[in-house]
Amino acid sequence: MPVMPLRTQIAESLTALNQRDFPAFMRFVGEDAALDMPDGSRVIGAQSLRDTLAAFLMRHDIRFADAVIMVDDTGSRGAADVTVKAEQKPADGEDDPRGSSVSLPGVIVFERDDALFLRISLYLSTPL
């Protein structure tokens, strides 16, 4: 079976994440993949990656929009320059129960070997 073009794989991954379709997203992730989070933490292993990313996306109701996808000539590394749309929850004791919507610039870097992502790094311009 031919390997999916990296640009397509990244686009389908972002769609799956926006739809909270984690099984569809995980079909692109290697068993020993690493996830680098915006706070500098790193998790290793497909299940840890899934759990950490799912919790982060759902906690802030994150969606990725306006993606511009770039790939290298070898098809092993790529990135998506995105607008991160999120909800900031009010801190304990604050009156506003709705929180506030934010849009931030972000970048997601993908590295793969053959057909599976080995490393995913998420960078945000401002911490959530």
Rosetta blueprint (number, residue, H / E / L):
1 M L
2 P L
3 V L
4 M L
5 P L
6 L H
7 R H
8 T H
9 Q H
10 I H
11 A H
12 E H
13 S H
14 L H
15 T H
16 A H
17 L H
18 N H
19 Q L
20 R L
21 D L
22 F H
23 P H
24 A H
25 F H
26 M H
27 R L
28 F L
29 V E
30 G E
31 E E
32 D E
33 A E
34 A E
35 L E
36 D E
37 M L
38 P L
39 D L
40 G L
41 S L
42 R E
43 V E
44 I E
45 G L
46 A H
47 Q H
48 S H
49 L H
50 R H
51 D H
52 T H
53 L H
54 A H
55 A H
56 F H
57 L H
58 M H
59 R H
60 H L
61 D L
62 I L
63 R E
64 F E
65 A E
66 D E
67 A E
68 V E
69 I E
70 M E
71 V E
72 D L
73 D L
74 T L
75 G L
76 S L
77 R E
78 G E
79 A E
80 A E
81 D E
82 V E
83 T E
84 V E
85 K E
86 A E
87 E E
88 Q E
89 K L
90 P L
91 A L
92 D L
93 G L
94 E L
95 D L
96 D L
97 P L
98 R L
99 G L
100 S E
101 S E
102 V E
103 S E
104 L E
105 P E
106 G E
107 V E
108 I E
109 V E
110 F E
111 E E
112 R E
113 D E
114 D L
115 A L
116 L E
117 F E
118 L E
119 R E
120 I E
121 S E
122 L E
123 Y E
124 L E
125 S L
126 T L
127 P L
128 L L
